[in-house]
Amino acid sequence: MKIAVIDGLGGGLGSQLVESLRDILVDSVEIIALGTNSQATTNMLNKGASRGATGENAICYTVRHVDLIIGPIGIIIPNAMSGEITPAMAEAIVDSPAERILLGIKQHHLRIVGLKDVSLKQLLKELEEELRDYLDDIYLK
C-alpha cells in the first residue's frame, strides 16, 4: 500500500496528516510526502513519511503510482494554496487512478456549500474513521 500525502506552504497540515497516519497504520504502509516546496516535504519527512519528493514534476509523476492520495481539498484546485498548486498538479491528482481522500479545509476566495467549520483535530479524527472504513485490516494497527 502506497499513500501520498500532498501539502504546500509550510507543510503544517501534511505533517499532522503523516503523524496521524503513522499512529494508525502498520509500518509496511509506505507514506510518500509530496510537497509543493522543499519545506513542506522536509516537515512531512520529519514526522515519519517513508520518503518524499518536491515540486510539480514529482507530484505529477508520483500520483500515478500510489493507491491513495490524502491532502486538503485545495490540491485539486488550480492555483490554490497561494498559487503553489499548478494547473498541471491539480489535473494529475484528479486524473490519478488512486483513491482520494480530501480534507475540507477552506480555501481563500472559494466557498463550498456544506463544508463544515470544524477544527483540524476533528478533521483528523474523521480521516481516521474514513481510513478504517476504506483500508483492509492488514494495513491498520
N, CA, C and O atoms as CSV, one atom per row, in Angstrom:
chain,resi,resn,atom,element,x,y,z
A,1,MET,N,N,0.854,-1.182,0.000
A,1,MET,CA,C,0.000,0.000,0.000
A,1,MET,C,C,0.886,1.227,0.000
A,1,MET,O,O,1.786,1.356,0.831
A,2,LYS,N,N,0.630,2.130,-0.936
A,2,LYS,CA,C,1.353,3.399,-1.023
A,2,LYS,C,C,0.358,4.539,-0.890
A,2,LYS,O,O,-0.633,4.612,-1.617
A,3,ILE,N,N,0.644,5.432,0.061
A,3,ILE,CA,C,-0.215,6.583,0.300
A,3,ILE,C,C,0.602,7.846,0.082
A,3,ILE,O,O,1.665,8.018,0.677
A,4,ALA,N,N,0.099,8.730,-0.775
A,4,ALA,CA,C,0.743,10.025,-0.986
A,4,ALA,C,C,0.020,11.068,-0.146
A,4,ALA,O,O,-1.205,11.186,-0.197
A,5,VAL,N,N,0.789,11.819,0.624
A,5,VAL,CA,C,0.254,12.959,1.360
A,5,VAL,C,C,0.795,14.201,0.657
A,5,VAL,O,O,2.007,14.373,0.530
A,6,ILE,N,N,-0.112,15.062,0.204
A,6,ILE,CA,C,0.286,16.234,-0.566
A,6,ILE,C,C,-0.018,17.490,0.239
A,6,ILE,O,O,-1.115,17.649,0.775
A,7,ASP,N,N,0.973,18.385,0.318
A,7,ASP,CA,C,0.784,19.650,1.006
A,7,ASP,C,C,1.768,20.668,0.458
A,7,ASP,O,O,2.716,20.331,-0.251
A,8,GLY,N,N,1.518,21.910,0.802
A,8,GLY,CA,C,2.385,23.002,0.369
A,8,GLY,C,C,2.612,23.967,1.498
A,8,GLY,O,O,2.533,23.612,2.674
A,9,LEU,N,N,2.900,25.212,1.116
A,9,LEU,CA,C,3.200,26.256,2.094
A,9,LEU,C,C,4.249,25.728,3.067
A,9,LEU,O,O,5.337,25.360,2.625
A,10,GLY,N,N,3.976,25.674,4.368
A,10,GLY,CA,C,4.963,25.183,5.329
A,10,GLY,C,C,4.858,23.699,5.629
A,10,GLY,O,O,5.676,23.149,6.367
A,11,GLY,N,N,3.855,23.054,5.060
A,11,GLY,CA,C,3.684,21.625,5.288
A,11,GLY,C,C,3.092,21.285,6.647
A,11,GLY,O,O,3.179,20.140,7.090
A,12,GLY,N,N,2.492,22.262,7.313
A,12,GLY,CA,C,1.932,22.023,8.642
A,12,GLY,C,C,0.817,20.997,8.647
A,12,GLY,O,O,0.803,20.095,9.485
A,13,LEU,N,N,-0.120,21.129,7.714
A,13,LEU,CA,C,-1.209,20.165,7.635
A,13,LEU,C,C,-0.670,18.795,7.243
A,13,LEU,O,O,-1.021,17.785,7.853
A,14,GLY,N,N,0.178,18.762,6.231
A,14,GLY,CA,C,0.753,17.491,5.783
A,14,GLY,C,C,1.517,16.781,6.895
A,14,GLY,O,O,1.455,15.558,7.018
A,15,SER,N,N,2.230,17.550,7.698
A,15,SER,CA,C,2.973,16.967,8.825
A,15,SER,C,C,2.027,16.306,9.807
A,15,SER,O,O,2.292,15.206,10.290
A,16,GLN,N,N,0.913,16.984,10.104
A,16,GLN,CA,C,-0.059,16.404,11.031
A,16,GLN,C,C,-0.734,15.179,10.429
A,16,GLN,O,O,-1.048,14.225,11.141
A,17,LEU,N,N,-0.958,15.205,9.115
A,17,LEU,CA,C,-1.528,14.040,8.445
A,17,LEU,C,C,-0.586,12.844,8.530
A,17,LEU,O,O,-1.006,11.738,8.870
A,18,VAL,N,N,0.685,13.071,8.222
A,18,VAL,CA,C,1.665,11.986,8.275
A,18,VAL,C,C,1.744,11.412,9.692
A,18,VAL,O,O,1.750,10.195,9.875
A,19,GLU,N,N,1.804,12.281,10.673
A,19,GLU,CA,C,1.887,11.833,12.068
A,19,GLU,C,C,0.657,11.010,12.445
A,19,GLU,O,O,0.788,9.974,13.098
A,20,SER,N,N,-0.526,11.449,12.048
A,20,SER,CA,C,-1.755,10.706,12.336
A,20,SER,C,C,-1.773,9.360,11.630
A,20,SER,O,O,-2.190,8.354,12.204
A,21,LEU,N,N,-1.318,9.346,10.378
A,21,LEU,CA,C,-1.279,8.089,9.631
A,21,LEU,C,C,-0.314,7.097,10.277
A,21,LEU,O,O,-0.623,5.910,10.381
A,22,ARG,N,N,0.832,7.568,10.704
A,22,ARG,CA,C,1.818,6.691,11.351
A,22,ARG,C,C,1.252,6.071,12.635
A,22,ARG,O,O,1.616,4.957,13.010
A,23,ASP,N,N,0.362,6.806,13.299
A,23,ASP,CA,C,-0.240,6.295,14.534
A,23,ASP,C,C,-1.202,5.141,14.293
A,23,ASP,O,O,-1.380,4.296,15.171
A,24,ILE,N,N,-1.832,5.090,13.105
A,24,ILE,CA,C,-2.858,4.068,12.886
A,24,ILE,C,C,-2.493,3.014,11.844
A,24,ILE,O,O,-3.175,1.995,11.736
A,25,LEU,N,N,-1.425,3.245,11.073
A,25,LEU,CA,C,-1.064,2.307,10.008
A,25,LEU,C,C,0.152,1.469,10.386
A,25,LEU,O,O,1.034,1.920,11.117
A,26,VAL,N,N,0.180,0.258,9.882
A,26,VAL,CA,C,1.338,-0.600,10.112
A,26,VAL,C,C,2.542,-0.042,9.360
A,26,VAL,O,O,2.387,0.718,8.403
A,27,ASP,N,N,3.729,-0.420,9.793
A,27,ASP,CA,C,4.959,0.131,9.228
A,27,ASP,C,C,5.162,-0.212,7.755
A,27,ASP,O,O,5.891,0.490,7.054
A,28,SER,N,N,4.526,-1.283,7.279
A,28,SER,CA,C,4.721,-1.677,5.881
A,28,SER,C,C,4.011,-0.740,4.895
A,28,SER,O,O,4.297,-0.772,3.698
A,29,VAL,N,N,3.095,0.085,5.387
A,29,VAL,CA,C,2.435,1.054,4.514
A,29,VAL,C,C,3.420,2.173,4.214
A,29,VAL,O,O,3.962,2.799,5.125
A,30,GLU,N,N,3.646,2.419,2.934
A,30,GLU,CA,C,4.579,3.469,2.528
A,30,GLU,C,C,3.836,4.799,2.423
A,30,GLU,O,O,2.887,4.939,1.652
A,31,ILE,N,N,4.287,5.767,3.210
A,31,ILE,CA,C,3.717,7.109,3.157
A,31,ILE,C,C,4.710,7.995,2.410
A,31,ILE,O,O,5.849,8.174,2.841
A,32,ILE,N,N,4.264,8.539,1.297
A,32,ILE,CA,C,5.119,9.360,0.448
A,32,ILE,C,C,4.726,10.829,0.622
A,32,ILE,O,O,3.601,11.218,0.309
A,33,ALA,N,N,5.644,11.622,1.112
A,33,ALA,CA,C,5.424,13.052,1.302
A,33,ALA,C,C,5.665,13.762,-0.020
A,33,ALA,O,O,6.772,13.722,-0.557
A,34,LEU,N,N,4.632,14.410,-0.544
A,34,LEU,CA,C,4.762,15.174,-1.773
A,34,LEU,C,C,4.506,16.638,-1.444
A,34,LEU,O,O,3.373,17.039,-1.178
A,35,GLY,N,N,5.557,17.416,-1.464
A,35,GLY,CA,C,5.441,18.834,-1.145
A,35,GLY,C,C,5.508,19.692,-2.385
A,35,GLY,O,O,6.228,19.379,-3.333
A,36,THR,N,N,4.755,20.774,-2.375
A,36,THR,CA,C,4.867,21.724,-3.474
A,36,THR,C,C,6.158,22.520,-3.341
A,36,THR,O,O,6.593,23.178,-4.287
A,37,ASN,N,N,6.768,22.454,-2.156
A,37,ASN,CA,C,8.054,23.120,-1.908
A,37,ASN,C,C,8.865,22.258,-0.951
A,37,ASN,O,O,8.322,21.364,-0.303
A,38,SER,N,N,10.156,22.524,-0.865
A,38,SER,CA,C,11.036,21.670,-0.065
A,38,SER,C,C,10.744,21.723,1.426
A,38,SER,O,O,10.939,20.728,2.125
A,39,GLN,N,N,10.280,22.864,1.927
A,39,GLN,CA,C,9.968,22.956,3.354
A,39,GLN,C,C,8.802,22.035,3.720
A,39,GLN,O,O,8.844,21.360,4.749
A,40,ALA,N,N,7.774,22.004,2.892
A,40,ALA,CA,C,6.631,21.119,3.138
A,40,ALA,C,C,7.084,19.661,3.131
A,40,ALA,O,O,6.702,18.888,4.010
A,41,THR,N,N,7.885,19.289,2.156
A,41,THR,CA,C,8.370,17.914,2.079
A,41,THR,C,C,9.217,17.574,3.298
A,41,THR,O,O,9.019,16.524,3.909
A,42,THR,N,N,10.148,18.434,3.659
A,42,THR,CA,C,11.016,18.195,4.813
A,42,THR,C,C,10.219,18.014,6.090
A,42,THR,O,O,10.495,17.107,6.875
A,43,ASN,N,N,9.230,18.873,6.302
A,43,ASN,CA,C,8.427,18.774,7.520
A,43,ASN,C,C,7.641,17.469,7.580
A,43,ASN,O,O,7.492,16.888,8.655
A,44,MET,N,N,7.139,17.005,6.443
A,44,MET,CA,C,6.419,15.727,6.427
A,44,MET,C,C,7.374,14.557,6.656
A,44,MET,O,O,7.024,13.596,7.341
A,45,LEU,N,N,8.567,14.635,6.091
A,45,LEU,CA,C,9.568,13.586,6.333
A,45,LEU,C,C,9.948,13.527,7.806
A,45,LEU,O,O,10.130,12.442,8.358
A,46,ASN,N,N,10.068,14.678,8.440
A,46,ASN,CA,C,10.415,14.731,9.857
A,46,ASN,C,C,9.342,14.110,10.752
A,46,ASN,O,O,9.629,13.731,11.888
A,47,LYS,N,N,8.120,14.004,10.254
A,47,LYS,CA,C,7.026,13.400,11.029
A,47,LYS,C,C,6.820,11.927,10.721
A,47,LYS,O,O,5.906,11.300,11.256
A,48,GLY,N,N,7.675,11.367,9.852
A,48,GLY,CA,C,7.624,9.926,9.655
A,48,GLY,C,C,7.273,9.419,8.277
A,48,GLY,O,O,7.045,8.221,8.109
A,49,ALA,N,N,7.221,10.291,7.285
A,49,ALA,CA,C,6.976,9.805,5.921
A,49,ALA,C,C,8.116,8.886,5.502
A,49,ALA,O,O,9.266,9.093,5.888
A,50,SER,N,N,7.793,7.883,4.719
A,50,SER,CA,C,8.790,6.896,4.273
A,50,SER,C,C,9.808,7.509,3.324
A,50,SER,O,O,11.002,7.216,3.391
A,51,ARG,N,N,9.314,8.357,2.448
A,51,ARG,CA,C,10.174,9.066,1.500
A,51,ARG,C,C,9.423,10.300,1.027
A,51,ARG,O,O,8.236,10.468,1.308
A,52,GLY,N,N,10.124,11.152,0.310
A,52,GLY,CA,C,9.488,12.382,-0.126
A,52,GLY,C,C,10.009,12.859,-1.459
A,52,GLY,O,O,11.075,12.448,-1.917
A,53,ALA,N,N,9.233,13.739,-2.075
A,53,ALA,CA,C,9.631,14.367,-3.329
A,53,ALA,C,C,8.967,15.735,-3.378
A,53,ALA,O,O,7.943,15.976,-2.739
A,54,THR,N,N,9.578,16.623,-4.154
A,54,THR,CA,C,9.138,18.009,-4.155
A,54,THR,C,C,8.906,18.521,-5.569
A,54,THR,O,O,9.666,18.213,-6.488
A,55,GLY,N,N,7.843,19.310,-5.731
A,55,GLY,CA,C,7.628,20.049,-6.964
A,55,GLY,C,C,6.637,19.424,-7.916
A,55,GLY,O,O,6.153,18.308,-7.725
A,56,GLU,N,N,6.356,20.200,-8.960
A,56,GLU,CA,C,5.331,19.820,-9.927
A,56,GLU,C,C,5.594,18.472,-10.595
A,56,GLU,O,O,4.709,17.616,-10.617
A,57,ASN,N,N,6.779,18.270,-11.132
A,57,ASN,CA,C,7.042,17.025,-11.844
A,57,ASN,C,C,6.972,15.822,-10.909
A,57,ASN,O,O,6.430,14.781,-11.280
A,58,ALA,N,N,7.509,15.957,-9.712
A,58,ALA,CA,C,7.477,14.854,-8.744
A,58,ALA,C,C,6.040,14.492,-8.381
A,58,ALA,O,O,5.690,13.314,-8.298
A,59,ILE,N,N,5.220,15.502,-8.166
A,59,ILE,CA,C,3.815,15.248,-7.829
A,59,ILE,C,C,3.087,14.618,-9.008
A,59,ILE,O,O,2.397,13.612,-8.844
A,60,CYS,N,N,3.235,15.195,-10.183
A,60,CYS,CA,C,2.552,14.681,-11.369
A,60,CYS,C,C,2.937,13.234,-11.668
A,60,CYS,O,O,2.090,12.442,-12.082
A,61,TYR,N,N,4.188,12.887,-11.465
A,61,TYR,CA,C,4.652,11.525,-11.710
A,61,TYR,C,C,4.174,10.565,-10.625
A,61,TYR,O,O,3.631,9.502,-10.925
A,62,THR,N,N,4.374,10.936,-9.381
A,62,THR,CA,C,4.131,10.019,-8.265
A,62,THR,C,C,2.658,9.679,-8.094
A,62,THR,O,O,2.335,8.541,-7.752
A,63,VAL,N,N,1.757,10.625,-8.319
A,63,VAL,CA,C,0.328,10.335,-8.089
A,63,VAL,C,C,-0.213,9.256,-9.026
A,63,VAL,O,O,-1.290,8.711,-8.783
A,64,ARG,N,N,0.517,8.946,-10.085
A,64,ARG,CA,C,0.104,7.864,-10.986
A,64,ARG,C,C,0.469,6.494,-10.433
A,64,ARG,O,O,0.027,5.474,-10.961
A,65,HIS,N,N,1.282,6.462,-9.363
A,65,HIS,CA,C,1.832,5.197,-8.875
A,65,HIS,C,C,1.516,4.928,-7.408
A,65,HIS,O,O,2.221,4.155,-6.758
A,66,VAL,N,N,0.473,5.548,-6.880
A,66,VAL,CA,C,0.091,5.324,-5.490
A,66,VAL,C,C,-1.336,4.773,-5.436
A,66,VAL,O,O,-2.082,4.845,-6.412
A,67,ASP,N,N,-1.689,4.231,-4.293
A,67,ASP,CA,C,-3.025,3.661,-4.105
A,67,ASP,C,C,-4.021,4.666,-3.540
A,67,ASP,O,O,-5.224,4.570,-3.783
A,68,LEU,N,N,-3.501,5.634,-2.782
A,68,LEU,CA,C,-4.359,6.585,-2.091
A,68,LEU,C,C,-3.656,7.933,-2.010
A,68,LEU,O,O,-2.454,7.997,-1.752
A,69,ILE,N,N,-4.402,9.005,-2.228
A,69,ILE,CA,C,-3.889,10.372,-2.109
A,69,ILE,C,C,-4.676,11.062,-1.001
A,69,ILE,O,O,-5.906,11.018,-0.983
A,70,ILE,N,N,-3.962,11.698,-0.079
A,70,ILE,CA,C,-4.607,12.428,1.010
A,70,ILE,C,C,-4.050,13.850,1.030
A,70,ILE,O,O,-2.844,14.057,0.894
A,71,GLY,N,N,-4.927,14.809,1.198
A,71,GLY,CA,C,-4.499,16.198,1.290
A,71,GLY,C,C,-5.699,17.112,1.432
A,71,GLY,O,O,-6.840,16.650,1.440
A,72,PRO,N,N,-5.448,18.401,1.543
A,72,PRO,CA,C,-6.551,19.356,1.616
A,72,PRO,C,C,-7.232,19.462,0.252
A,72,PRO,O,O,-6.633,19.154,-0.778
A,73,ILE,N,N,-8.484,19.898,0.259
A,73,ILE,CA,C,-9.252,19.996,-0.978
A,73,ILE,C,C,-8.566,20.890,-2.010
A,73,ILE,O,O,-8.784,20.729,-3.211
A,74,GLY,N,N,-7.753,21.815,-1.557
A,74,GLY,CA,C,-7.056,22.722,-2.461
A,74,GLY,C,C,-6.126,22.041,-3.447
A,74,GLY,O,O,-5.758,22.646,-4.455
A,75,ILE,N,N,-5.735,20.805,-3.189
A,75,ILE,CA,C,-4.806,20.137,-4.112
A,75,ILE,C,C,-5.440,19.804,-5.453
A,75,ILE,O,O,-4.737,19.445,-6.397
A,76,ILE,N,N,-6.764,19.919,-5.551
A,76,ILE,CA,C,-7.419,19.674,-6.853
A,76,ILE,C,C,-7.918,20.966,-7.484
A,76,ILE,O,O,-8.650,20.935,-8.473
A,77,ILE,N,N,-7.519,22.116,-6.909
A,77,ILE,CA,C,-7.949,23.412,-7.419
A,77,ILE,C,C,-6.728,24.146,-7.982
A,77,ILE,O,O,-5.835,24.521,-7.221
A,78,PRO,N,N,-6.675,24.355,-9.294
A,78,PRO,CA,C,-5.529,25.064,-9.870
A,78,PRO,C,C,-5.310,26.421,-9.198
A,78,PRO,O,O,-6.257,27.170,-8.958
A,79,ASN,N,N,-4.069,26.715,-8.905
A,79,ASN,CA,C,-3.624,27.972,-8.305
A,79,ASN,C,C,-4.041,28.147,-6.846
A,79,ASN,O,O,-3.924,29.248,-6.307
A,80,ALA,N,N,-4.515,27.107,-6.206
A,80,ALA,CA,C,-4.864,27.168,-4.780
A,80,ALA,C,C,-3.587,27.183,-3.950
A,80,ALA,O,O,-2.479,27.056,-4.473
A,81,MET,N,N,-3.770,27.339,-2.660
A,81,MET,CA,C,-2.661,27.338,-1.705
A,81,MET,C,C,-1.620,28.391,-2.092
A,81,MET,O,O,-0.434,28.101,-2.247
A,82,SER,N,N,-2.104,29.607,-2.239
A,82,SER,CA,C,-1.261,30.759,-2.602
A,82,SER,C,C,-0.533,30.556,-3.933
A,82,SER,O,O,0.583,31.042,-4.117
A,83,GLY,N,N,-1.164,29.847,-4.844
A,83,GLY,CA,C,-0.598,29.622,-6.168
A,83,GLY,C,C,0.351,28.451,-6.265
A,83,GLY,O,O,0.909,28.204,-7.334
A,84,GLU,N,N,0.552,27.714,-5.171
A,84,GLU,CA,C,1.504,26.599,-5.199
A,84,GLU,C,C,0.980,25.374,-5.937
A,84,GLU,O,O,1.771,24.546,-6.389
A,85,ILE,N,N,-0.332,25.242,-6.067
A,85,ILE,CA,C,-0.891,24.123,-6.826
A,85,ILE,C,C,-1.038,24.577,-8.274
A,85,ILE,O,O,-1.917,25.374,-8.602
A,86,THR,N,N,-0.182,24.068,-9.118
A,86,THR,CA,C,-0.237,24.440,-10.525
A,86,THR,C,C,-1.387,23.706,-11.204
A,86,THR,O,O,-1.851,22.682,-10.702
A,87,PRO,N,N,-1.851,24.223,-12.344
A,87,PRO,CA,C,-2.889,23.502,-13.077
A,87,PRO,C,C,-2.471,22.065,-13.411
A,87,PRO,O,O,-3.300,21.156,-13.374
A,88,ALA,N,N,-1.214,21.861,-13.730
A,88,ALA,CA,C,-0.742,20.505,-14.052
A,88,ALA,C,C,-0.837,19.585,-12.838
A,88,ALA,O,O,-1.217,18.422,-12.974
A,89,MET,N,N,-0.497,20.088,-11.659
A,89,MET,CA,C,-0.606,19.281,-10.432
A,89,MET,C,C,-2.058,18.900,-10.174
A,89,MET,O,O,-2.366,17.731,-9.944
A,90,ALA,N,N,-2.955,19.892,-10.213
A,90,ALA,CA,C,-4.371,19.633,-9.945
A,90,ALA,C,C,-4.921,18.600,-10.930
A,90,ALA,O,O,-5.654,17.692,-10.538
A,91,GLU,N,N,-4.567,18.741,-12.197
A,91,GLU,CA,C,-5.044,17.803,-13.208
A,91,GLU,C,C,-4.501,16.398,-12.961
A,91,GLU,O,O,-5.244,15.423,-13.067
A,92,ALA,N,N,-3.225,16.285,-12.636
A,92,ALA,CA,C,-2.626,14.975,-12.382
A,92,ALA,C,C,-3.276,14.291,-11.186
A,92,ALA,O,O,-3.498,13.080,-11.210
A,93,ILE,N,N,-3.584,15.057,-10.141
A,93,ILE,CA,C,-4.211,14.490,-8.950
A,93,ILE,C,C,-5.622,14.007,-9.276
A,93,ILE,O,O,-6.024,12.922,-8.854
A,94,VAL,N,N,-6.366,14.806,-10.022
A,94,VAL,CA,C,-7.726,14.431,-10.396
A,94,VAL,C,C,-7.725,13.232,-11.342
A,94,VAL,O,O,-8.599,12.370,-11.245
A,95,ASP,N,N,-6.766,13.168,-12.243
A,95,ASP,CA,C,-6.694,12.082,-13.226
A,95,ASP,C,C,-6.038,10.810,-12.692
A,95,ASP,O,O,-6.081,9.778,-13.361
A,96,SER,N,N,-5.443,10.857,-11.525
A,96,SER,CA,C,-4.769,9.697,-10.961
A,96,SER,C,C,-5.744,8.539,-10.768
A,96,SER,O,O,-6.905,8.757,-10.424
A,97,PRO,N,N,-5.279,7.315,-10.988
A,97,PRO,CA,C,-6.144,6.159,-10.726
A,97,PRO,C,C,-6.329,5.896,-9.222
A,97,PRO,O,O,-7.140,5.052,-8.841
A,98,ALA,N,N,-5.595,6.600,-8.383
A,98,ALA,CA,C,-5.670,6.398,-6.938
A,98,ALA,C,C,-6.997,6.891,-6.371
A,98,ALA,O,O,-7.640,7.781,-6.927
A,99,GLU,N,N,-7.380,6.301,-5.272
A,99,GLU,CA,C,-8.490,6.834,-4.483
A,99,GLU,C,C,-7.996,8.127,-3.843
A,99,GLU,O,O,-6.807,8.258,-3.551
A,100,ARG,N,N,-8.894,9.079,-3.624
A,100,ARG,CA,C,-8.511,10.341,-2.997
A,100,ARG,C,C,-9.376,10.592,-1.778
A,100,ARG,O,O,-10.595,10.423,-1.823
A,101,ILE,N,N,-8.736,10.998,-0.684
A,101,ILE,CA,C,-9.452,11.467,0.498
A,101,ILE,C,C,-8.983,12.895,0.717
A,101,ILE,O,O,-7.813,13.141,1.013
A,102,LEU,N,N,-9.913,13.834,0.567
A,102,LEU,CA,C,-9.588,15.254,0.661
A,102,LEU,C,C,-10.206,15.847,1.916
A,102,LEU,O,O,-11.367,15.586,2.232
A,103,LEU,N,N,-9.432,16.637,2.620
A,103,LEU,CA,C,-9.923,17.291,3.821
A,103,LEU,C,C,-10.544,18.631,3.459
A,103,LEU,O,O,-9.993,19.398,2.669
A,104,GLY,N,N,-11.693,18.897,4.046
A,104,GLY,CA,C,-12.433,20.120,3.758
A,104,GLY,C,C,-11.854,21.332,4.455
A,104,GLY,O,O,-12.464,21.883,5.371
A,105,ILE,N,N,-10.683,21.745,4.023
A,105,ILE,CA,C,-10.038,22.943,4.542
A,105,ILE,C,C,-10.476,24.107,3.664
A,105,ILE,O,O,-10.350,24.040,2.442
A,106,LYS,N,N,-10.987,25.165,4.270
A,106,LYS,CA,C,-11.462,26.310,3.493
A,106,LYS,C,C,-10.326,26.924,2.675
A,106,LYS,O,O,-9.180,27.005,3.119
A,107,GLN,N,N,-10.683,27.348,1.475
A,107,GLN,CA,C,-9.743,27.971,0.556
A,107,GLN,C,C,-10.095,29.448,0.385
A,107,GLN,O,O,-11.266,29.828,0.379
A,108,HIS,N,N,-9.078,30.252,0.251
A,108,HIS,CA,C,-9.269,31.680,0.051
A,108,HIS,C,C,-10.029,31.915,-1.251
A,108,HIS,O,O,-9.674,31.340,-2.280
A,109,HIS,N,N,-11.048,32.734,-1.225
A,109,HIS,CA,C,-11.851,33.104,-2.386
A,109,HIS,C,C,-12.636,31.944,-2.992
A,109,HIS,O,O,-12.968,31.969,-4.177
A,110,LEU,N,N,-12.934,30.930,-2.182
A,110,LEU,CA,C,-13.726,29.804,-2.667
A,110,LEU,C,C,-14.646,29.361,-1.538
A,110,LEU,O,O,-14.200,29.095,-0.422
A,111,ARG,N,N,-15.917,29.288,-1.843
A,111,ARG,CA,C,-16.888,28.832,-0.843
A,111,ARG,C,C,-17.504,27.539,-1.352
A,111,ARG,O,O,-18.006,27.471,-2.474
A,112,ILE,N,N,-17.458,26.535,-0.522
A,112,ILE,CA,C,-18.047,25.249,-0.864
A,112,ILE,C,C,-19.220,25.041,0.089
A,112,ILE,O,O,-19.036,24.931,1.302
A,113,VAL,N,N,-20.404,24.989,-0.463
A,113,VAL,CA,C,-21.601,24.824,0.354
A,113,VAL,C,C,-21.562,23.444,1.011
A,113,VAL,O,O,-21.257,22.437,0.371
A,114,GLY,N,N,-21.877,23.427,2.289
A,114,GLY,CA,C,-21.895,22.165,3.022
A,114,GLY,C,C,-20.602,21.867,3.755
A,114,GLY,O,O,-20.545,20.927,4.548
A,115,LEU,N,N,-19.582,22.638,3.510
A,115,LEU,CA,C,-18.305,22.448,4.186
A,115,LEU,C,C,-18.434,22.973,5.609
A,115,LEU,O,O,-18.687,24.159,5.822
A,116,LYS,N,N,-18.259,22.087,6.575
A,116,LYS,CA,C,-18.425,22.463,7.970
A,116,LYS,C,C,-17.175,23.167,8.481
A,116,LYS,O,O,-16.058,22.886,8.045
A,117,ASP,N,N,-17.387,24.073,9.401
A,117,ASP,CA,C,-16.273,24.763,10.047
A,117,ASP,C,C,-15.898,23.972,11.294
A,117,ASP,O,O,-16.416,24.224,12.382
A,118,VAL,N,N,-14.987,23.009,11.124
A,118,VAL,CA,C,-14.568,22.167,12.244
A,118,VAL,C,C,-13.063,22.307,12.446
A,118,VAL,O,O,-12.339,22.749,11.553
A,119,SER,N,N,-12.616,21.930,13.614
A,119,SER,CA,C,-11.199,22.025,13.940
A,119,SER,C,C,-10.393,20.989,13.162
A,119,SER,O,O,-10.931,19.990,12.685
A,120,LEU,N,N,-9.111,21.245,13.046
A,120,LEU,CA,C,-8.223,20.287,12.392
A,120,LEU,C,C,-8.218,18.968,13.155
A,120,LEU,O,O,-8.163,17.898,12.549
A,121,LYS,N,N,-8.274,19.040,14.458
A,121,LYS,CA,C,-8.316,17.824,15.288
A,121,LYS,C,C,-9.519,16.960,14.901
A,121,LYS,O,O,-9.400,15.740,14.790
A,122,GLN,N,N,-10.668,17.592,14.699
A,122,GLN,CA,C,-11.875,16.861,14.310
A,122,GLN,C,C,-11.721,16.286,12.900
A,122,GLN,O,O,-12.134,15.154,12.645
A,123,LEU,N,N,-11.132,17.057,11.987
A,123,LEU,CA,C,-10.899,16.544,10.623
A,123,LEU,C,C,-9.986,15.322,10.644
A,123,LEU,O,O,-10.221,14.360,9.914
A,124,LEU,N,N,-8.956,15.354,11.469
A,124,LEU,CA,C,-8.042,14.212,11.556
A,124,LEU,C,C,-8.751,12.987,12.127
A,124,LEU,O,O,-8.478,11.860,11.715
A,125,LYS,N,N,-9.660,13.209,13.074
A,125,LYS,CA,C,-10.445,12.112,13.633
A,125,LYS,C,C,-11.354,11.521,12.556
A,125,LYS,O,O,-11.480,10.301,12.450
A,126,GLU,N,N,-11.987,12.384,11.755
A,126,GLU,CA,C,-12.842,11.916,10.667
A,126,GLU,C,C,-12.028,11.174,9.605
A,126,GLU,O,O,-12.498,10.192,9.030
A,127,LEU,N,N,-10.811,11.647,9.349
A,127,LEU,CA,C,-9.927,10.956,8.406
A,127,LEU,C,C,-9.610,9.554,8.913
A,127,LEU,O,O,-9.649,8.592,8.146
A,128,GLU,N,N,-9.302,9.434,10.184
A,128,GLU,CA,C,-9.004,8.119,10.755
A,128,GLU,C,C,-10.202,7.181,10.584
A,128,GLU,O,O,-10.026,6.022,10.208
A,129,GLU,N,N,-11.404,7.662,10.853
A,129,GLU,CA,C,-12.605,6.844,10.685
A,129,GLU,C,C,-12.787,6.431,9.220
A,129,GLU,O,O,-13.145,5.290,8.927
A,130,GLU,N,N,-12.537,7.367,8.316
A,130,GLU,CA,C,-12.653,7.077,6.884
A,130,GLU,C,C,-11.641,6.001,6.463
A,130,GLU,O,O,-11.975,5.087,5.710
A,131,LEU,N,N,-10.416,6.122,6.952
A,131,LEU,CA,C,-9.382,5.132,6.623
A,131,LEU,C,C,-9.730,3.762,7.182
A,131,LEU,O,O,-9.510,2.749,6.518
A,132,ARG,N,N,-10.267,3.717,8.384
A,132,ARG,CA,C,-10.663,2.432,8.979
A,132,ARG,C,C,-11.766,1.771,8.154
A,132,ARG,O,O,-11.817,0.544,8.066
A,133,ASP,N,N,-12.651,2.570,7.549
A,133,ASP,CA,C,-13.692,2.023,6.676
A,133,ASP,C,C,-13.122,1.601,5.323
A,133,ASP,O,O,-13.559,0.605,4.747
A,134,TYR,N,N,-12.155,2.353,4.822
A,134,TYR,CA,C,-11.629,2.144,3.473
A,134,TYR,C,C,-10.566,1.047,3.389
A,134,TYR,O,O,-10.584,0.233,2.465
A,135,LEU,N,N,-9.649,1.024,4.344
A,135,LEU,CA,C,-8.497,0.109,4.273
A,135,LEU,C,C,-8.812,-1.254,4.867
A,135,LEU,O,O,-9.630,-1.378,5.778
A,136,ASP,N,N,-8.155,-2.266,4.338
A,136,ASP,CA,C,-8.231,-3.595,4.932
A,136,ASP,C,C,-7.520,-3.586,6.273
A,136,ASP,O,O,-6.602,-2.795,6.493
A,137,ASP,N,N,-7.941,-4.459,7.160
A,137,ASP,CA,C,-7.361,-4.518,8.497
A,137,ASP,C,C,-5.865,-4.804,8.495
A,137,ASP,O,O,-5.176,-4.484,9.463
A,138,ILE,N,N,-5.349,-5.405,7.417
A,138,ILE,CA,C,-3.922,-5.721,7.391
A,138,ILE,C,C,-3.051,-4.481,7.373
A,138,ILE,O,O,-1.860,-4.557,7.675
A,139,TYR,N,N,-3.631,-3.334,7.020
A,139,TYR,CA,C,-2.875,-2.075,6.969
A,139,TYR,C,C,-3.003,-1.253,8.238
A,139,TYR,O,O,-2.326,-0.237,8.392
A,140,LEU,N,N,-3.872,-1.688,9.155
A,140,LEU,CA,C,-4.148,-0.908,10.365
A,140,LEU,C,C,-3.521,-1.538,11.595
A,140,LEU,O,O,-3.397,-2.759,11.694
A,141,LYS,N,N,-3.129,-0.684,12.529
A,141,LYS,CA,C,-2.576,-1.167,13.799
A,141,LYS,C,C,-3.708,-1.635,14.689
A,141,LYS,O,O,-3.468,-2.083,15.810
